[in-house]
Amino acid sequence: MGKRCGKASALQQDICAVLVRLARSGKQVVRLKGGDPFIFGRGGEEALYLQQHQIPFSVVPGITAALGCAASSLIPLTHRGLSRAVTLVTGHLQKGGEFRGWSALAQAGQTLVFYMGLEQADVIQQQLLAEGCPSQLPVALIESGTTRAQQLCITALGQLSETAAGLTPSGPVLMVIGEVVGLRAELTATLNSLDTLAVA
């Protein structure tokens, strides 16, 4: 029942129906998701559907992409003096939907993380610039984060659309926007000059 960005996949209502059908047939069903099921994973929708059909369930928490990808890229999502908040945003809108919260997203002192936002890079750039974000604001595009195939591209908000258009990712891309992205170069330089130290 997997979903892949830009590829044909099962409809959400069909996935929910399969969960109920298999559970009622006496099977123990596992709905495996990458990341955390309750952060842009539609886990809430599926849990509500199971509840409505009197199917007992439990949820195993995971680590959402924002946390995993940022840590594996040496980008602290919060940092004293740079970012006191993190906002997780979906890059997708439901059909006919329109996002009206750009002014809140553009407030200084926070880090923005866009899931599935690469196709909306032009809109993200235009809206944030229109709300006063500086064009030099650092942006990290993290492809296939936390895997061996991870790729990282650093750009600036003013060049985001152009940079995104030049990418041909083979996996999901997470977008991190904020001053904290600039810390990566310093952290990388420090690590390269020292023996590796695990921070847990």
Summary of the structure (lengths in Angstrom):
residues: 200
radius of gyration: 19.0
end to end distance: 34.1
largest distance: 58.5
contacts: 519
relative contact order: 0.13
helix: 36%
strand: 16%
